[in-house]
Amino acid sequence: MKILGIDTSTKFLSLCAYDNGRIAEYNLELGRMHSSLLAPAIKRVIDALSWKLEDINYFACGLGPGSFTGLRIGVAAIKGLAFGIKKPIIGVSTLDILALNSNRDGIIIPAVDAKRNLIYCGIYSNFNGEVKKISPYMLLSPEEFIKKAPKKSIILGDALAVYKEEFLRGSKGVTFLDKDYWFPKGRNIIYWALKQI
């Protein structure tokens, strides 16, 4: 089984190809250049793996939250590829993708800056490598976020660039992961896609 997954909800292009247990991953900081570099990146990965487009069984796509323009570009690209060869598409929340960036056991909270003093987030548990969503997806003010975050939570995501000091003052015993963990990773798209097949 072959799966091609992408997420374009942030300044990173996260691309992953899955082939019967083997994973090839490509994460590249593009800023606002998704529209010009997404198609060549997909072609480069498919060619490097010696795949034909028709060989792909499923396409997976990050659905946000995130940049509206980035999401539009990613969803349109995946729809075009999948519909052209009549293959199914699997949608994955970018919050789900981010939650897998922490390999520590405990409560994980991906926090994405929604602008206008708001944060997109969700609460997940990670025990023995099994990540599960234990709350609905939420859009919260920083004050509401602090109240919702359980003690000893692991928080990651670009909202830390804006609200970290506020979180430090209001939350006790939480752990903040550094910038290397703030953006989607291609391999995490595949994890959630496989759960939906």
Buried (B, 14 or more C-beta within 10 A) or exposed (E): EBBBBBBBBBBBBBBBBBBEEEBBBBBEEBEEEBBEBBBEBBEEBBEEBEBEBEBBBBBBBBBBBBBEEBBBBBBBBBEEBBEEEEBEBBBBBBBBBBBBBBEEEBBBBBBBBBEEEBBBBBBBBBEEEEBEBEEEBBEBBBEBBBEBBEEEBBBBBBBBEBBEEBBEEBBEEBBBBEEEBBBBBBBBBBBBBBEEE
